[in-house]
Amino acid sequence: MGIIEQAVEAKAKKMVTKEEIIRALEEVVDPEIGLSLVDMDLIKKILIDGDKVKVKMTLTAPGCPLANMLVADVKRKVESLEGVKEAEVELVF
């Protein structure tokens, strides 16, 4: 196995950490309030299963008009992390 193949294999095996996910989610800001979902304590649980991550989150209000946008932003941020193949976001109240 060559150096490039070894590097690709090592990257594929990298496991994301909860701390990395939280840091990434600190960048997801509610535009109406101007604070991150992490700062507002809206991220309730992060479950990591290999390269799959499930995030349970809530919203500032059940009828939040930005719900779809915020869920998509959380999913996109988590899936952009090295070691994450798939992210699922569940809304909980």
SULHU-V211512 format. One record per helix or strand of 2 or more residues. SS is the DSSP state (H for helix, E for strand). FROM is the first residue (numbers start at 1). LEN is the number of residues. If there is no record, write none. Layout:
BEGIN
ss = (SS | SS)
from = (FROM | FROM)
len = (LEN | LEN)
END
This chain:
BEGIN
ss = (H | H | E | E | E | E | H | E)
from = (3 | 18 | 29 | 35 | 43 | 52 | 67 | 86)
len = (11 | 8 | 2 | 2 | 7 | 6 | 13 | 6)
END
